[in-house]
Amino acid sequence: MKIAIVTDAWRPQTNGVVTTLSRTMDCLRAFGHDVVRMTPEGLPTIPCPTYPEIRLALFQGRHVARWLDREQPDALHIATEGPLGLAARSAALRRGWAFTTSYHTQFPQYLRARFPLPMGVTYAWLRGFHSKAARTLVGTEHVRSDLAANGFRNLVIWSRGVDTELFRPREGAREKAGLGHVPGPILMFVGRVAVEKSVEDLLALDVPGTKVIVGDGPALPELKAKYPQAIFTGYRYGEELATTLAAADVFVFPSRTDTFGLVMLEAMASGVPVAAYPVTGPIDVVRNGEVGVLDEDLGRAVRGALAIDRARARDYALGFRWENASTQFLNHLADARGRAAAVAPRAKPSADPTTSAHR
């Protein structure tokens, strides 16, 4: 099957959306499918307001439509609600093509953290965006329930995986990560340093040990100035990131706005228990009291997580495989195709020679 994936989130961004899509594409190709992608890569872009590291490709409707006509995919998945996602949605609707979407980001909560915008307004816009999708894929049951309560339809679960060869317990990780000299325990956060991630909730904790923040983002300068006793490493990637993560004694995930929190799986695969709030994301990813601790008192969650056997966290993460998540994704695409075929035949592409398909 030929699968087209359209996403506004792509490299060099470092986040769970990019990781999820990259690993899913790799698995789909390994399964024998032809995967093509439309991303901001190579297109003129502008920085996203409040997130300059995110680049937006505006006014690409004609380019996206011609790309879709040329590729003629058997299945179209629109991964993000940005400019490219909107362009692909419009093109698919004009052609009568079925498509699936996914909900990766809690935009109502993200925007509310920055602007006095009622979440109902954002939910209404997102509901409209996803309303025409044959299926909307979400990461966890709690996200599905929340969206269903806000009027979304055709919601299905698409879980996640973790690279357990890269993220694994490592001997001497503290020294290799440059943290061998700091007093323990090491309380670590990895991710975007932004207001909606609530990183300050970790930094403000009155608990023994050293707080290590791995990542970058708009809130970094303010937090570095306010909490000089913490260690801020900036982004780390690949083996360096995996080694750094394995050096932690507990992974602290203070976000209340994530739909999944893939980095929690990476931490547990590294043998690091998780401390988090009992909210969407952690509730579905962390088995409370066994591989991490969820508590409205984040300090209490940290102290509880420090007592958890690291081997149990690792064993639990081994159950999350990208191959399984990608099979789930593929089944939803096939289900959507079957549902669309039962409603109406696929529209033919334009006869315009500038947009006709060529291989």
Secondary structure, 3 states (H helix, E strand, C coil): CEEEEECCCCCCCCCHHHHHHHHHHHHHHHCCCEEEEECCCCCCCEEECCEEEEEECCCCHHHHHHHHHHHCCCEEEECCCCHHHHHHHHHHHHHCCCCEEEECECHHHHHHHHCCCCHHHHHHHHHHHHCCCCEEEECCHHHHHHHHHCCCCCEEECCCCCCCCCCCCCCCHHHHCCCCCCCCCEEEEECCCCHHHCHHHHHCCCCCCEEEEECCCCCHHHHHHHCCCCEECCCCCHHHHHHHHHCCCEEEECCCCECCCHHHHHHHHCCCCEEECCCCCHHHHCCECCCEEECCCHHHHHHHHHCCCHHHHHHHHCCCCHHHHHHHHHHHHHHHHHHHHHHCCCCCCCCCCCCCCCC
